[in-house]
């Protein structure tokens, strides 16, 4: 597409216009290794399970989404920002690597309803809060209003300035993905494309007071500490979903 720098991507963005812009802020990637057989049972058969060095991975990703607006239009008051919390794993279809979401929690009910209707995504309404203390300590909490999934965590960046991950590394494999996959009520597969610059990653620290986000999926997280990455800000373009 003209006007979009896409040399870092696995494939080019769609040749149709994008429809929405967003900015993702104060994002934490927390990842755990999961046996592939355990993950395969929970991912729709329409998608190939993606693994790295023989392991599947599950990610719990809290962040703050701002600047939400349709293309060429100003943000809609009351809908231009929301806290969000994703639980996801990694899949492929027709040679393209992507993300499969087990759940997406958001604090704005209209965001939840809209994403469920237009994107066939498992969004849930949650009570959520985020506070930033001392400039870099983020205190984040979420409790799903329908029960069964909650997260209370403090996190922030640590170590060196942001870096760009290298192809072939686990850092790159976990984060540099430019589409999501989902199925609708009739089990038909869909793809939702996004675009952004390479992730500006930093090592991160986290103190997890409670985390039951994977319980509804039936996945027990390993006792070992998660692999952590932090990203302060990333601007994102979004396309309408399409049948695969």
Residue pairs with C-beta under 8 A, 6 or more apart in sequence:
1 12
1 13
1 14
1 15
4 13
4 195
4 237
5 197
6 12
6 13
6 195
8 176
8 197
8 198
9 176
9 178
9 195
10 96
10 97
10 176
10 178
11 96
11 178
13 178
13 193
13 195
13 237
13 239
14 193
14 239
14 242
16 239
16 240
17 71
18 71
18 195
18 237
18 238
18 239
19 70
19 71
19 238
19 239
19 240
20 68
20 69
20 70
20 71
20 237
20 238
21 67
21 68
21 69
21 71
21 235
21 236
21 237
21 238
22 65
22 66
22 67
22 68
22 235
22 236
22 238
23 65
23 66
23 67
23 233
23 234
23 235
23 236
24 63
24 64
24 65
24 231
24 233
24 234
24 236
25 63
25 64
25 65
25 66
25 232
25 233
26 63
26 64
26 130
26 132
26 138
26 232
27 61
27 62
27 63
27 64
27 230
27 231
27 232
27 234
28 61
28 62
28 63
28 138
28 140
28 153
28 155
28 204
28 206
28 228
28 229
28 230
29 59
29 61
29 174
29 175
29 204
29 227
29 228
29 229
29 230
29 231
30 59
30 60
30 61
30 153
30 155
30 206
30 208
30 226
30 227
30 228
31 57
31 58
31 59
31 60
31 174
31 226
31 227
31 228
32 57
32 58
32 221
32 222
32 224
32 226
32 227
33 55
33 56
33 57
33 222
33 224
34 55
34 56
34 57
34 58
34 89
34 219
34 222
35 55
35 56
36 49
36 51
36 54
36 55
36 56
38 56
38 219
39 49
39 56
39 58
39 89
39 219
40 49
40 56
42 89
42 102
42 217
42 218
42 219
43 49
43 89
43 91
43 100
44 100
44 183
44 187
44 189
46 93
46 181
46 183
46 187
46 189
46 244
47 91
47 92
47 93
47 100
47 181
47 189
48 91
48 92
48 93
49 56
49 89
49 90
49 91
49 92
50 56
50 89
50 90
50 91
50 92
50 97
51 90
52 170
52 173
52 174
53 170
56 89
56 90
57 89
57 90
57 174
58 87
58 88
58 89
58 102
58 214
58 219
58 221
59 86
59 87
59 88
59 89
59 174
60 85
60 86
60 87
60 151
60 211
60 213
60 214
60 226
61 85
61 86
61 87
61 88
62 83
62 84
62 85
62 130
62 140
62 142
62 151
62 153
62 155
63 83
63 84
63 85
64 81
64 82
64 83
64 84
64 130
65 81
65 82
65 83
65 84
66 80
66 81
67 75
67 80
67 81
67 235
68 75
68 76
68 79
68 80
68 81
68 82
68 111
69 75
69 76
69 80
70 76
78 108
78 110
79 108
79 110
79 111
82 106
82 107
82 108
82 111
83 106
83 107
83 128
83 129
83 130
83 140
83 142
84 104
84 105
84 106
84 107
85 104
85 105
85 106
85 126
85 128
85 142
85 151
85 213
86 101
86 103
86 104
86 105
87 101
87 102
87 103
87 104
87 149
87 213
87 214
87 217
88 99
88 100
88 101
88 102
89 99
89 100
89 102
90 97
90 98
90 99
90 100
90 173
90 174
90 177
91 97
91 98
91 99
91 100
91 181
92 98
93 181
93 189
93 191
93 244
94 244
96 179
96 191
97 177
98 177
98 178
98 179
98 180
98 181
98 191
99 177
99 179
99 180
99 181
100 180
100 181
100 182
101 121
101 122
101 180
101 182
102 122
102 214
102 216
102 217
103 122
103 123
103 124
103 149
103 213
103 216
103 217
104 115
104 121
104 122
104 123
104 124
105 123
105 124
105 125
105 126
105 128
105 142
105 144
105 149
106 112
106 115
106 123
106 124
106 125
106 126
106 128
107 125
107 126
107 127
107 128
109 125
111 123
112 123
112 124
112 125
113 123
115 121
115 123
116 122
116 123
118 240
118 241
119 182
119 190
119 192
119 241
120 182
120 183
120 184
120 185
120 190
120 241
121 180
121 182
121 192
122 182
124 144
124 145
124 146
124 149
125 144
125 145
125 146
126 142
126 143
126 144
126 145
126 149
127 142
127 143
127 145
128 140
128 141
128 142
128 143
129 139
129 140
129 141
129 142
130 138
130 139
130 140
130 141
131 138
131 139
132 138
132 139
133 139
136 156
136 157
137 154
137 156
138 154
138 155
138 156
139 153
139 154
140 151
140 152
140 153
140 154
140 155
141 150
141 151
141 152
141 153
142 149
142 150
142 151
142 152
143 149
143 150
144 150
148 212
148 215
148 216
149 212
149 213
149 215
149 216
150 210
150 211
150 212
150 213
151 208
151 210
151 211
151 212
151 213
152 208
152 209
152 210
152 211
153 206
153 207
153 208
153 209
153 211
154 206
154 207
154 209
155 204
155 205
155 206
155 207
155 228
155 230
156 204
156 205
156 230
157 202
157 203
157 204
157 205
157 230
157 232
158 202
158 203
158 204
158 205
158 230
159 202
159 203
160 202
160 203
161 202
162 200
162 201
162 202
162 231
162 232
163 200
163 201
163 202
164 198
164 199
164 200
164 201
165 171
165 172
165 175
165 176
165 198
165 199
165 201
166 172
167 176
170 227
171 201
171 229
174 227
174 229
175 199
175 201
175 229
176 198
176 199
178 193
178 194
178 195
178 196
179 191
179 192
179 193
179 194
180 191
180 192
180 194
181 189
181 190
181 191
181 192
181 244
182 189
182 190
182 192
182 241
183 189
183 190
184 190
188 243
189 243
189 244
190 241
190 242
190 243
190 244
191 241
191 242
191 243
191 244
192 238
192 239
192 240
192 241
192 242
193 238
193 239
193 242
194 236
194 237
194 238
194 239
195 236
195 237
196 234
196 235
196 236
196 237
197 234
197 235
199 229
199 231
199 234
200 231
200 232
200 233
200 234
201 229
201 230
201 231
202 229
202 230
202 231
202 232
203 228
203 229
203 230
204 228
204 229
204 230
205 228
206 226
206 228
211 221
214 220
214 221
